């Protein structure tokens, strides 16, 4: 079940951010301001324990779908996670996965994100 990380670093000049996590998912939500009235972006990461993927949406820029590259598993090499372009995802599966993961979160926020996810191109 997703829970909120309460002390998330806020970067001056960037949208206000929130972070929700559990063992399978991460959800980052960006708001126009700290009042949290308008969502201007989000990133939903799923399958963290297998082949992690992320769908990212930013108002005015649209969607990106990526595989999360975990970096090299070498103590002397690069261990930074990066996003790589990765094919397609079925919108219906994405919507169902998000809905299931977010059922305990604020439903106003969840509905706003679901409304955007339902426009994800097939």
N, CA, C and O atoms as a Tinker XYZ file with bonds, in Angstrom:
   488  protein
     1  N      0.841000   -1.170000    0.000000    73     2
     2  CA     0.000000    0.000000    0.000000    64     1     3
     3  C      0.893000    1.242000    0.000000    63     2     4     5
     4  O      1.794000    1.364000    0.829000    81     3
     5  N      0.642000    2.148000   -0.919000    73     3     6
     6  CA     1.423000    3.375000   -1.015000    64     5     7
     7  C      1.244000    4.233000    0.236000    63     6     8     9
     8  O      0.132000    4.383000    0.742000    81     7
     9  N      2.326000    4.785000    0.719000    73     7    10
    10  CA     2.278000    5.739000    1.825000    64     9    11
    11  C      3.135000    6.938000    1.450000    63    10    12    13
    12  O      4.043000    6.836000    0.625000    81    11
    13  N      2.835000    8.071000    2.065000    73    11    14
    14  CA     3.528000    9.307000    1.696000    64    13    15
    15  C      4.803000    9.510000    2.504000    63    14    16    17
    16  O      4.823000    9.339000    3.723000    81    15
    17  N      5.860000    9.876000    1.797000    73    15    18
    18  CA     7.096000   10.338000    2.430000    64    17    19
    19  C      6.867000   11.823000    2.718000    63    18    20    21
    20  O      6.682000   12.616000    1.795000    81    19
    21  N      6.881000   12.192000    3.981000    73    19    22
    22  CA     6.441000   13.537000    4.355000    64    21    23
    23  C      7.498000   14.622000    4.197000    63    22    24    25
    24  O      7.146000   15.774000    3.944000    81    23
    25  N      8.750000   14.305000    4.332000    73    23    26
    26  CA     9.797000   15.333000    4.244000    64    25    27
    27  C     10.517000   15.210000    2.903000    63    26    28    29
    28  O     11.657000   14.750000    2.838000    81    27
    29  N      9.841000   15.622000    1.844000    73    27    30
    30  CA    10.391000   15.553000    0.494000    64    29    31
    31  C     11.106000   16.867000    0.194000    63    30    32    33
    32  O     10.586000   17.949000    0.466000    81    31
    33  N     12.284000   16.756000   -0.360000    73    31    34
    34  CA    13.061000   17.948000   -0.710000    64    33    35
    35  C     12.315000   18.777000   -1.748000    63    34    36    37
    36  O     11.910000   18.262000   -2.791000    81    35
    37  N     12.138000   20.043000   -1.461000    73    35    38
    38  CA    11.509000   20.982000   -2.387000    64    37    39
    39  C     12.604000   21.867000   -2.981000    63    38    40    41
    40  O     13.445000   22.398000   -2.255000    81    39
    41  N     12.588000   22.018000   -4.287000    73    39    42
    42  CA    13.615000   22.804000   -4.965000    64    41    43
    43  C     13.024000   24.155000   -5.367000    63    42    44    45
    44  O     12.040000   24.204000   -6.105000    81    43
    45  N     13.613000   25.248000   -4.888000    73    43    46
    46  CA    13.083000   26.577000   -5.228000    64    45    47
    47  C     12.973000   26.757000   -6.748000    63    46    48    49
    48  O     13.888000   26.421000   -7.499000    81    47
    49  N     11.830000   27.295000   -7.172000    73    47    50
    50  CA    11.600000   27.537000   -8.594000    64    49    51
    51  C     11.011000   26.350000   -9.337000    63    50    52    53
    52  O     10.636000   26.482000  -10.502000    81    51
    53  N     10.919000   25.187000   -8.686000    73    51    54
    54  CA    10.316000   24.007000   -9.307000    64    53    55
    55  C      8.945000   23.751000   -8.676000    63    54    56    57
    56  O      8.662000   24.243000   -7.584000    81    55
    57  N      8.099000   22.982000   -9.362000    73    55    58
    58  CA     6.789000   22.678000   -8.790000    64    57    59
    59  C      6.901000   21.966000   -7.434000    63    58    60    61
    60  O      7.866000   21.250000   -7.168000    81    59
    61  N      5.894000   22.182000   -6.596000    73    59    62
    62  CA     5.820000   21.522000   -5.291000    64    61    63
    63  C      5.661000   20.023000   -5.521000    63    62    64    65
    64  O      4.829000   19.609000   -6.329000    81    63
    65  N      6.447000   19.204000   -4.824000    73    63    66
    66  CA     6.405000   17.762000   -5.072000    64    65    67
    67  C      5.989000   16.958000   -3.853000    63    66    68    69
    68  O      6.251000   17.331000   -2.709000    81    67
    69  N      5.329000   15.840000   -4.137000    73    67    70
    70  CA     4.973000   14.847000   -3.130000    64    69    71
    71  C      5.478000   13.496000   -3.627000    63    70    72    73
    72  O      5.591000   13.268000   -4.831000    81    71
    73  N      5.784000   12.597000   -2.675000    73    71    74
    74  CA     6.295000   11.269000   -3.029000    64    73    75
    75  C      5.565000   10.225000   -2.196000    63    74    76    77
    76  O      5.471000   10.332000   -0.973000    81    75
    77  N      5.054000    9.216000   -2.888000    73    75    78
    78  CA     4.373000    8.085000   -2.264000    64    77    79
    79  C      5.120000    6.823000   -2.692000    63    78    80    81
    80  O      5.556000    6.721000   -3.838000    81    79
    81  N      5.270000    5.866000   -1.782000    73    79    82
    82  CA     6.061000    4.683000   -2.103000    64    81    83
    83  C      5.559000    3.444000   -1.369000    63    82    84    85
    84  O      4.841000    3.544000   -0.374000    81    83
    85  N      5.941000    2.299000   -1.865000    73    83    86
    86  CA     5.850000    1.016000   -1.166000    64    85    87
    87  C      6.834000    0.075000   -1.856000    63    86    88    89
    88  O      7.685000    0.541000   -2.614000    81    87
    89  N      6.746000   -1.217000   -1.620000    73    87    90
    90  CA     7.731000   -2.140000   -2.184000    64    89    91
    91  C      7.582000   -2.338000   -3.686000    63    90    92    93
    92  O      8.539000   -2.746000   -4.344000    81    91
    93  N      6.410000   -2.060000   -4.246000    73    91    94
    94  CA     6.165000   -2.290000   -5.672000    64    93    95
    95  C      6.099000   -1.024000   -6.511000    63    94    96    97
    96  O      6.359000   -1.062000   -7.713000    81    95
    97  N      5.752000    0.110000   -5.882000    73    95    98
    98  CA     5.445000    1.322000   -6.642000    64    97    99
    99  C      6.084000    2.561000   -6.035000    63    98   100   101
   100  O      6.380000    2.610000   -4.841000    81    99
   101  N      6.288000    3.554000   -6.880000    73    99   102
   102  CA     6.594000    4.916000   -6.463000    64   101   103
   103  C      5.670000    5.833000   -7.250000    63   102   104   105
   104  O      5.425000    5.608000   -8.436000    81   103
   105  N      5.166000    6.852000   -6.599000    73   103   106
   106  CA     4.353000    7.864000   -7.254000    64   105   107
   107  C      4.884000    9.223000   -6.826000    63   106   108   109
   108  O      4.925000    9.544000   -5.639000    81   107
   109  N      5.292000   10.019000   -7.816000    73   107   110
   110  CA     5.729000   11.389000   -7.590000    64   109   111
   111  C      4.671000   12.289000   -8.217000    63   110   112   113
   112  O      4.266000   12.081000   -9.360000    81   111
   113  N      4.231000   13.280000   -7.468000    73   111   114
   114  CA     3.204000   14.193000   -7.968000    64   113   115
   115  C      3.734000   15.609000   -7.812000    63   114   116   117
   116  O      4.197000   16.000000   -6.741000    81   115
   117  N      3.658000   16.380000   -8.909000    73   115   118
   118  CA     4.098000   17.769000   -8.902000    64   117   119
   119  C      2.874000   18.676000   -9.009000    63   118   120   121
   120  O      1.993000   18.460000   -9.841000    81   119
   121  N      2.840000   19.695000   -8.153000    73   119   122
   122  CA     1.734000   20.657000   -8.110000    64   121   123
   123  C      2.233000   22.041000   -8.510000    63   122   124   125
   124  O      3.416000   22.354000   -8.378000    81   123
   125  N      1.321000   22.850000   -8.994000    73   123   126
   126  CA     1.668000   24.222000   -9.384000    64   125   127
   127  C      2.216000   25.009000   -8.195000    63   126   128   129
   128  O      3.089000   25.861000   -8.361000    81   127
   129  N      1.699000   24.722000   -6.984000    73   127   130
   130  CA     2.178000   25.410000   -5.786000    64   129   131
   131  C      1.877000   24.559000   -4.560000    63   130   132   133
   132  O      1.267000   23.496000   -4.669000    81   131
   133  N      2.300000   25.024000   -3.411000    73   131   134
   134  CA     2.149000   24.261000   -2.175000    64   133   135
   135  C      0.689000   24.068000   -1.754000    63   134   136   137
   136  O      0.394000   23.182000   -0.952000    81   135
   137  N     -0.225000   24.882000   -2.284000    73   135   138
   138  CA    -1.647000   24.731000   -1.953000    64   137   139
   139  C     -2.220000   23.433000   -2.539000    63   138   140   141
   140  O     -3.295000   22.998000   -2.127000    81   139
   141  N     -1.525000   22.819000   -3.479000    73   139   142
   142  CA    -1.886000   21.528000   -4.074000    64   141   143
   143  C     -3.247000   21.531000   -4.753000    63   142   144   145
   144  O     -4.007000   20.572000   -4.623000    81   143
   145  N     -3.558000   22.591000   -5.467000    73   143   146
   146  CA    -4.832000   22.670000   -6.180000    64   145   147
   147  C     -4.749000   22.123000   -7.591000    63   146   148   149
   148  O     -5.723000   21.576000   -8.108000    81   147
   149  N     -3.578000   22.268000   -8.223000    73   147   150
   150  CA    -3.456000   21.861000   -9.624000    64   149   151
   151  C     -2.239000   20.954000   -9.813000    63   150   152   153
   152  O     -1.105000   21.351000   -9.545000    81   151
   153  N     -2.496000   19.732000  -10.279000    73   151   154
   154  CA    -1.414000   18.813000  -10.601000    64   153   155
   155  C     -0.840000   19.211000  -11.950000    63   154   156   157
   156  O     -1.569000   19.328000  -12.936000    81   155
   157  N      0.481000   19.419000  -11.987000    73   155   158
   158  CA     1.140000   19.796000  -13.244000    64   157   159
   159  C      2.035000   18.679000  -13.774000    63   158   160   161
   160  O      2.644000   18.811000  -14.836000    81   159
   161  N      2.109000   17.589000  -13.033000    73   159   162
   162  CA     2.883000   16.445000  -13.498000    64   161   163
   163  C      2.848000   15.309000  -12.501000    63   162   164   165
   164  O      2.536000   15.502000  -11.326000    81   163
   165  N      3.172000   14.120000  -12.983000    73   163   166
   166  CA     3.321000   12.970000  -12.095000    64   165   167
   167  C      4.198000   11.934000  -12.776000    63   166   168   169
   168  O      4.374000   11.935000  -13.995000    81   167
   169  N      4.743000   11.049000  -11.950000    73   167   170
   170  CA     5.481000    9.896000  -12.447000    64   169   171
   171  C      5.054000    8.699000  -11.617000    63   170   172   173
   172  O      5.142000    8.716000  -10.390000    81   171
   173  N      4.591000    7.666000  -12.297000    73   171   174
   174  CA     4.173000    6.432000  -11.638000    64   173   175
   175  C      5.148000    5.340000  -12.052000    63   174   176   177
   176  O      5.235000    4.988000  -13.229000    81   175
   177  N      5.882000    4.806000  -11.079000    73   175   178
   178  CA     6.854000    3.736000  -11.313000    64   177   179
   179  C      6.274000    2.442000  -10.758000    63   178   180   181
   180  O      5.750000    2.416000   -9.644000    81   179
   181  N      6.369000    1.380000  -11.531000    73   179   182
   182  CA     5.782000    0.111000  -11.105000    64   181   183
   183  C      6.691000   -1.051000  -11.479000    63   182   184   185
   184  O      7.632000   -0.903000  -12.259000    81   183
   185  N      6.383000   -2.229000  -10.895000    73   183   186
   186  CA     7.213000   -3.432000  -11.055000    64   185   187
   187  C      8.634000   -3.188000  -10.543000    63   186   188   189
   188  O      9.606000   -3.610000  -11.170000    81   187
   189  N      8.749000   -2.510000   -9.410000    73   187   190
   190  CA    10.064000   -2.193000   -8.858000    64   189   191
   191  C     10.885000   -3.433000   -8.549000    63   190   192   193
   192  O     12.114000   -3.382000   -8.585000    81   191
   193  N     10.231000   -4.542000   -8.247000    73   191   194
   194  CA    10.958000   -5.749000   -7.874000    64   193   195
   195  C     11.281000   -6.646000   -9.072000    63   194   196   197
   196  O     11.874000   -7.711000   -8.900000    81   195
   197  N     10.896000   -6.226000  -10.290000    73   195   198
   198  CA    11.183000   -7.019000  -11.500000    64   197   199
   199  C     11.842000   -6.121000  -12.536000    63   198   200   201
   200  O     13.014000   -5.768000  -12.407000    81   199
   201  N     11.098000   -5.761000  -13.543000    73   199   202
   202  CA    11.589000   -4.874000  -14.606000    64   201   203
   203  C     10.876000   -3.538000  -14.462000    63   202   204   205
   204  O      9.844000   -3.302000  -15.090000    81   203
   205  N     11.425000   -2.682000  -13.644000    73   203   206
   206  CA    10.746000   -1.432000  -13.303000    64   205   207
   207  C     10.537000   -0.544000  -14.535000    63   206   208   209
   208  O     11.424000   -0.380000  -15.373000    81   207
   209  N      9.323000    0.022000  -14.607000    73   207   210
   210  CA     8.950000    0.962000  -15.660000    64   209   211
   211  C      8.366000    2.212000  -15.016000    63   210   212   213
   212  O      7.939000    2.201000  -13.861000    81   211
   213  N      8.359000    3.283000  -15.790000    73   211   214
   214  CA     7.813000    4.551000  -15.297000    64   213   215
   215  C      7.020000    5.218000  -16.406000    63   214   216   217
   216  O      7.467000    5.296000  -17.550000    81   215
   217  N      5.841000    5.695000  -16.050000    73   215   218
   218  CA     5.090000    6.559000  -16.959000    64   217   219
   219  C      5.102000    7.949000  -16.326000    63   218   220   221
   220  O      4.757000    8.125000  -15.157000    81   219
   221  N      5.506000    8.926000  -17.128000    73   219   222
   222  CA     5.641000   10.300000  -16.653000    64   221   223
   223  C      4.752000   11.187000  -17.502000    63   222   224   225
   224  O      4.699000   11.047000  -18.724000    81   223
   225  N      4.054000   12.098000  -16.845000    73   223   226
   226  CA     3.228000   13.081000  -17.555000    64   225   227
   227  C      3.526000   14.465000  -16.987000    63   226   228   229
   228  O      3.585000   14.657000  -15.773000    81   227
   229  N      3.711000   15.418000  -17.888000    73   227   230
   230  CA     3.853000   16.825000  -17.514000    64   229   231
   231  C      2.863000   17.632000  -18.337000    63   230   232   233
   232  O      2.774000   17.469000  -19.554000    81   231
   233  N      2.125000   18.497000  -17.670000    73   231   234
   234  CA     1.183000   19.377000  -18.361000    64   233   235
   235  C      1.930000   20.172000  -19.432000    63   234   236   237
   236  O      2.969000   20.772000  -19.158000    81   235
   237  N      1.403000   20.171000  -20.631000    73   235   238
   238  CA     2.012000   20.896000  -21.735000    64   237   239
   239  C      3.058000   20.110000  -22.501000    63   238   240   241
   240  O      3.435000   20.494000  -23.609000    81   239
   241  N      3.537000   19.004000  -21.919000    73   239   242
   242  CA     4.540000   18.181000  -22.604000    64   241   243
   243  C      4.036000   16.776000  -22.902000    63   242   244   245
   244  O      4.557000   16.108000  -23.795000    81   243
   245  N      3.030000   16.323000  -22.166000    73   243   246
   246  CA     2.460000   15.003000  -22.423000    64   245   247
   247  C      3.185000   13.877000  -21.693000    63   246   248   249
   248  O      3.803000   14.077000  -20.647000    81   247
   249  N      3.084000   12.676000  -22.289000    73   247   250
   250  CA     3.542000   11.443000  -21.660000    64   249   251
   251  C      4.926000   11.011000  -22.137000    63   250   252   253
   252  O      5.353000   11.322000  -23.249000    81   251
   253  N      5.607000   10.286000  -21.258000    73   251   254
   254  CA     6.796000    9.509000  -21.600000    64   253   255
   255  C      6.648000    8.152000  -20.922000    63   254   256   257
   256  O      6.173000    8.068000  -19.789000    81   255
   257  N      7.052000    7.097000  -21.608000    73   255   258
   258  CA     7.040000    5.755000  -21.022000    64   257   259
   259  C      8.458000    5.229000  -21.071000    63   258   260   261
   260  O      9.076000    5.187000  -22.134000    81   259
   261  N      8.976000    4.825000  -19.914000    73   259   262
   262  CA    10.375000    4.421000  -19.828000    64   261   263
   263  C     10.575000    3.160000  -19.006000    63   262   264   265
   264  O      9.775000    2.824000  -18.133000    81   263
   265  N     11.659000    2.479000  -19.311000    73   263   266
   266  CA    12.181000    1.414000  -18.466000    64   265   267
   267  C     13.175000    2.077000  -17.531000    63   266   268   269
   268  O     13.904000    2.980000  -17.941000    81   267
   269  N     13.214000    1.641000  -16.279000    73   267   270
   270  CA    14.177000    2.173000  -15.325000    64   269   271
   271  C     15.413000    1.277000  -15.375000    63   270   272   273
   272  O     15.368000    0.113000  -14.975000    81   271
   273  N     16.502000    1.831000  -15.866000    73   271   274
   274  CA    17.777000    1.120000  -15.924000    64   273   275
   275  C     18.422000    1.276000  -14.553000    63   274   276   277
   276  O     18.701000    2.395000  -14.122000    81   275
   277  N     18.660000    0.166000  -13.870000    73   275   278
   278  CA    19.164000    0.204000  -12.496000    64   277   279
   279  C     20.648000    0.534000  -12.402000    63   278   280   281
   280  O     21.184000    0.653000  -11.300000    81   279
   281  N     21.315000    0.684000  -13.538000    73   279   282
   282  CA    22.752000    0.954000  -13.513000    64   281   283
   283  C     23.536000   -0.333000  -13.357000    63   282   284   285
   284  O     22.951000   -1.410000  -13.242000    81   283
   285  N     24.826000   -0.231000  -13.353000    73   283   286
   286  CA    25.687000   -1.404000  -13.239000    64   285   287
   287  C     25.701000   -1.923000  -11.809000    63   286   288   289
   288  O     25.685000   -1.152000  -10.850000    81   287
   289  N     25.732000   -3.239000  -11.685000    73   287   290
   290  CA    25.827000   -3.860000  -10.372000    64   289   291
   291  C     27.305000   -4.139000  -10.073000    63   290   292   293
   292  O     27.713000   -5.280000   -9.855000    81   291
   293  N     28.079000   -3.068000  -10.072000    73   291   294
   294  CA    29.524000   -3.152000   -9.913000    64   293   295
   295  C     29.939000   -2.057000   -8.943000    63   294   296   297
   296  O     29.646000   -0.886000   -9.185000    81   295
   297  N     30.615000   -2.406000   -7.849000    73   295   298
   298  CA    30.974000   -1.385000   -6.864000    64   297   299
   299  C     31.867000   -0.283000   -7.416000    63   298   300   301
   300  O     31.951000    0.796000   -6.830000    81   299
   301  N     32.537000   -0.543000   -8.537000    73   299   302
   302  CA    33.418000    0.464000   -9.124000    64   301   303
   303  C     32.772000    1.180000  -10.310000    63   302   304   305
   304  O     33.361000    2.100000  -10.877000    81   303
   305  N     31.563000    0.758000  -10.687000    73   303   306
   306  CA    30.911000    1.315000  -11.870000    64   305   307
   307  C     29.755000    2.231000  -11.527000    63   306   308   309
   308  O     29.545000    2.593000  -10.369000    81   307
   309  N     29.020000    2.592000  -12.545000    73   307   310
   310  CA    27.873000    3.488000  -12.419000    64   309   311
   311  C     26.707000    2.741000  -11.779000    63   310   312   313
   312  O     26.293000    1.697000  -12.281000    81   311
   313  N     26.180000    3.259000  -10.688000    73   311   314
   314  CA    25.029000    2.643000  -10.037000    64   313   315
   315  C     23.817000    3.567000  -10.055000    63   314   316   317
   316  O     22.839000    3.310000   -9.354000    81   315
   317  N     23.863000    4.618000  -10.830000    73   315   318
   318  CA    22.754000    5.567000  -10.904000    64   317   319
   319  C     21.630000    5.008000  -11.766000    63   318   320   321
   320  O     21.874000    4.444000  -12.832000    81   319
   321  N     20.400000    5.169000  -11.295000    73   319   322
   322  CA    19.250000    4.781000  -12.097000    64   321   323
   323  C     19.007000    5.846000  -13.158000    63   322   324   325
   324  O     19.114000    7.042000  -12.888000    81   323
   325  N     18.678000    5.395000  -14.375000    73   323   326
   326  CA    18.303000    6.326000  -15.434000    64   325   327
   327  C     17.092000    5.779000  -16.160000    63   326   328   329
   328  O     16.821000    4.579000  -16.117000    81   327
   329  N     16.362000    6.662000  -16.829000    73   327   330
   330  CA    15.196000    6.264000  -17.604000    64   329   331
   331  C     15.600000    6.086000  -19.059000    63   330   332   333
   332  O     16.283000    6.930000  -19.638000    81   331
   333  N     15.162000    4.962000  -19.644000    73   331   334
   334  CA    15.422000    4.675000  -21.059000    64   333   335
   335  C     14.085000    4.460000  -21.756000    63   334   336   337
   336  O     13.179000    3.838000  -21.201000    81   335
   337  N     13.968000    4.978000  -22.977000    73   335   338
   338  CA    12.744000    4.763000  -23.764000    64   337   339
   339  C     12.495000    3.266000  -23.876000    63   338   340   341
   340  O     13.427000    2.485000  -24.068000    81   339
   341  N     11.231000    2.871000  -23.754000    73   339   342
   342  CA    10.936000    1.438000  -23.766000    64   341   343
   343  C      9.533000    1.162000  -24.278000    63   342   344   345
   344  O      8.598000    1.044000  -23.486000    81   343
   345  N      9.378000    1.061000  -25.555000    73   343   346
   346  CA     8.178000    0.527000  -26.170000    64   345   347
   347  C      6.857000    1.100000  -25.726000    63   346   348   349
   348  O      6.699000    2.308000  -25.550000    81   347
   349  N      5.919000    0.202000  -25.552000    73   347   350
   350  CA     4.540000    0.603000  -25.293000    64   349   351
   351  C      3.981000   -0.135000  -24.092000    63   350   352   353
   352  O      4.521000   -1.149000  -23.651000    81   351
   353  N      2.890000    0.398000  -23.579000    73   351   354
   354  CA     2.162000   -0.234000  -22.482000    64   353   355
   355  C      0.684000   -0.150000  -22.813000    63   354   356   357
   356  O      0.235000    0.803000  -23.450000    81   355
   357  N     -0.064000   -1.142000  -22.381000    73   355   358
   358  CA    -1.517000   -1.109000  -22.592000    64   357   359
   359  C     -2.142000   -0.134000  -21.593000    63   358   360   361
   360  O     -1.942000   -0.246000  -20.383000    81   359
   361  N     -2.893000    0.814000  -22.122000    73   359   362
   362  CA    -3.515000    1.837000  -21.274000    64   361   363
   363  C     -4.400000    1.196000  -20.204000    63   362   364   365
   364  O     -4.335000    1.587000  -19.038000    81   363
   365  N     -5.215000    0.231000  -20.579000    73   363   366
   366  CA    -6.131000   -0.390000  -19.620000    64   365   367
   367  C     -5.366000   -1.032000  -18.459000    63   366   368   369
   368  O     -5.769000   -0.901000  -17.304000    81   367
   369  N     -4.271000   -1.720000  -18.761000    73   367   370
   370  CA    -3.466000   -2.348000  -17.712000    64   369   371
   371  C     -2.831000   -1.288000  -16.815000    63   370   372   373
   372  O     -2.779000   -1.450000  -15.596000    81   371
   373  N     -2.351000   -0.209000  -17.416000    73   371   374
   374  CA    -1.736000    0.879000  -16.660000    64   373   375
   375  C     -2.754000    1.514000  -15.708000    63   374   376   377
   376  O     -2.455000    1.736000  -14.535000    81   375
   377  N     -3.942000    1.801000  -16.210000    73   375   378
   378  CA    -4.999000    2.410000  -15.389000    64   377   379
   379  C     -5.379000    1.481000  -14.235000    63   378   380   381
   380  O     -5.519000    1.929000  -13.097000    81   379
   381  N     -5.546000    0.192000  -14.527000    73   379   382
   382  CA    -5.921000   -0.766000  -13.472000    64   381   383
   383  C     -4.824000   -0.897000  -12.414000    63   382   384   385
   384  O     -5.114000   -0.956000  -11.219000    81   383
   385  N     -3.568000   -0.941000  -12.854000    73   383   386
   386  CA    -2.457000   -1.053000  -11.908000    64   385   387
   387  C     -2.403000    0.171000  -11.000000    63   386   388   389
   388  O     -2.261000    0.042000   -9.784000    81   387
   389  N     -2.515000    1.366000  -11.598000    73   387   390
   390  CA    -2.485000    2.584000  -10.785000    64   389   391
   391  C     -3.664000    2.624000   -9.821000    63   390   392   393
   392  O     -3.490000    2.921000   -8.639000    81   391
   393  N     -4.858000    2.329000  -10.315000    73   391   394
   394  CA    -6.052000    2.380000   -9.475000    64   393   395
   395  C     -5.907000    1.461000   -8.267000    63   394   396   397
   396  O     -6.260000    1.841000   -7.150000    81   395
   397  N     -5.394000    0.266000   -8.486000    73   395   398
   398  CA    -5.195000   -0.685000   -7.396000    64   397   399
   399  C     -4.146000   -0.184000   -6.407000    63   398   400   401
   400  O     -4.339000   -0.286000   -5.195000    81   399
   401  N     -3.047000    0.350000   -6.909000    73   399   402
   402  CA    -1.957000    0.815000   -6.046000    64   401   403
   403  C     -2.352000    2.029000   -5.219000    63   402   404   405
   404  O     -1.866000    2.205000   -4.102000    81   403
   405  N     -3.237000    2.874000   -5.765000    73   403   406
   406  CA    -3.540000    4.168000   -5.141000    64   405   407
   407  C     -4.865000    4.193000   -4.381000    63   406   408   409
   408  O     -5.327000    5.269000   -3.999000    81   407
   409  N     -5.475000    3.055000   -4.157000    73   407   410
   410  CA    -6.827000    3.060000   -3.572000    64   409   411
   411  C     -6.903000    3.640000   -2.161000    63   410   412   413
   412  O     -7.982000    4.038000   -1.722000    81   411
   413  N     -5.783000    3.696000   -1.443000    73   411   414
   414  CA    -5.792000    4.251000   -0.085000    64   413   415
   415  C     -5.385000    5.730000   -0.043000    63   414   416   417
   416  O     -5.380000    6.336000    1.028000    81   415
   417  N     -5.049000    6.309000   -1.186000    73   415   418
   418  CA    -4.611000    7.710000   -1.228000    64   417   419
   419  C     -5.796000    8.663000   -1.369000    63   418   420   421
   420  O     -6.931000    8.235000   -1.581000    81   419
   421  N     -5.515000    9.952000   -1.249000    73   419   422
   422  CA    -6.528000   10.989000   -1.422000    64   421   423
   423  C     -7.216000   10.801000   -2.772000    63   422   424   425
   424  O     -6.562000   10.844000   -3.814000    81   423
   425  N     -8.520000   10.594000   -2.756000    73   423   426
   426  CA    -9.238000   10.241000   -3.974000    64   425   427
   427  C     -9.382000   11.405000   -4.955000    63   426   428   429
   428  O     -9.574000   11.171000   -6.148000    81   427
   429  N     -9.297000   12.630000   -4.491000    73   427   430
   430  CA    -9.311000   13.763000   -5.417000    64   429   431
   431  C     -8.053000   13.740000   -6.280000    63   430   432   433
   432  O     -8.119000   13.945000   -7.492000    81   431
   433  N     -6.910000   13.490000   -5.649000    73   431   434
   434  CA    -5.651000   13.387000   -6.381000    64   433   435
   435  C     -5.673000   12.171000   -7.310000    63   434   436   437
   436  O     -5.284000   12.269000   -8.473000    81   435
   437  N     -6.123000   11.040000   -6.800000    73   435   438
   438  CA    -6.174000    9.800000   -7.592000    64   437   439
   439  C     -7.046000    9.986000   -8.819000    63   438   440   441
   440  O     -6.666000    9.574000   -9.915000    81   439
   441  N     -8.218000   10.604000   -8.652000    73   439   442
   442  CA    -9.121000   10.817000   -9.787000    64   441   443
   443  C     -8.471000   11.712000  -10.841000    63   442   444   445
   444  O     -8.580000   11.447000  -12.038000    81   443
   445  N     -7.799000   12.765000  -10.394000    73   443   446
   446  CA    -7.132000   13.673000  -11.345000    64   445   447
   447  C     -6.071000   12.922000  -12.147000    63   446   448   449
   448  O     -5.951000   13.125000  -13.355000    81   447
   449  N     -5.303000   12.060000  -11.489000    73   447   450
   450  CA    -4.276000   11.284000  -12.190000    64   449   451
   451  C     -4.912000   10.244000  -13.096000    63   450   452   453
   452  O     -4.461000   10.053000  -14.225000    81   451
   453  N     -5.948000    9.571000  -12.622000    73   451   454
   454  CA    -6.647000    8.584000  -13.469000    64   453   455
   455  C     -7.222000    9.241000  -14.719000    63   454   456   457
   456  O     -7.155000    8.670000  -15.808000    81   455
   457  N     -7.778000   10.424000  -14.569000    73   455   458
   458  CA    -8.329000   11.126000  -15.733000    64   457   459
   459  C     -7.254000   11.374000  -16.785000    63   458   460   461
   460  O     -7.518000   11.275000  -17.984000    81   459
   461  N     -6.042000   11.695000  -16.336000    73   459   462
   462  CA    -4.930000   11.899000  -17.285000    64   461   463
   463  C     -4.484000   10.559000  -17.854000    63   462   464   465
   464  O     -4.288000   10.442000  -19.064000    81   463
   465  N     -4.318000    9.535000  -16.997000    73   463   466
   466  CA    -3.871000    8.223000  -17.491000    64   465   467
   467  C     -4.818000    7.645000  -18.540000    63   466   468   469
   468  O     -4.386000    6.936000  -19.449000    81   467
   469  N     -6.079000    7.944000  -18.414000    73   467   470
   470  CA    -7.065000    7.422000  -19.399000    64   469   471
   471  C     -6.875000    8.039000  -20.788000    63   470   472   473
   472  O     -7.478000    7.582000  -21.759000    81   471
   473  N     -6.042000    9.072000  -20.880000    73   471   474
   474  CA    -5.746000    9.666000  -22.182000    64   473   475
   475  C     -4.404000    9.167000  -22.724000    63   474   476   477
   476  O     -3.970000    9.601000  -23.791000    81   475
   477  N     -3.748000    8.264000  -22.001000    73   475   478
   478  CA    -2.459000    7.714000  -22.435000    64   477   479
   479  C     -2.634000    7.042000  -23.791000    63   478   480   481
   480  O     -3.539000    6.225000  -23.962000    81   479
   481  N     -1.781000    7.374000  -24.758000    73   479   482
   482  CA    -1.959000    6.810000  -26.106000    64   481   483
   483  C     -1.719000    5.299000  -26.117000    63   482   484   485
   484  O     -0.808000    4.797000  -25.458000    81   483
   485  N     -2.545000    4.591000  -26.871000    73   483   486
   486  CA    -2.382000    3.131000  -27.027000    64   485   487
   487  C     -1.268000    2.851000  -28.006000    63   486   488
   488  O     -0.966000    1.690000  -28.282000    81   487
